[in-house]
């Protein structure tokens, strides 16, 4: 930025100071914007993966049929009862 030759030094110094800090703020803003965009890209990819997992057809496992009648139960075998002293 060029200033007229008759610009007082205090004003020129103040403008230079402001220009320097505006440049720093712009760089900081660009860095934050880049970080935000990268984060959004990562989150979008994760969201797409989750959506695919949720909407993917699930595999079904065929279970064997349940018998309509239960097999006969055999009575328990007799166990001799003995007293111990």
ABEGO torsion letter per residue (X at the ends): XBBBAABBAAAAAAAAAAAAAAAAAAAAAAAAAAAAAAAAAAAAAAAAAAAAAAABBBBBBBBBBBBABBBBBBBBBBBBBBBBX
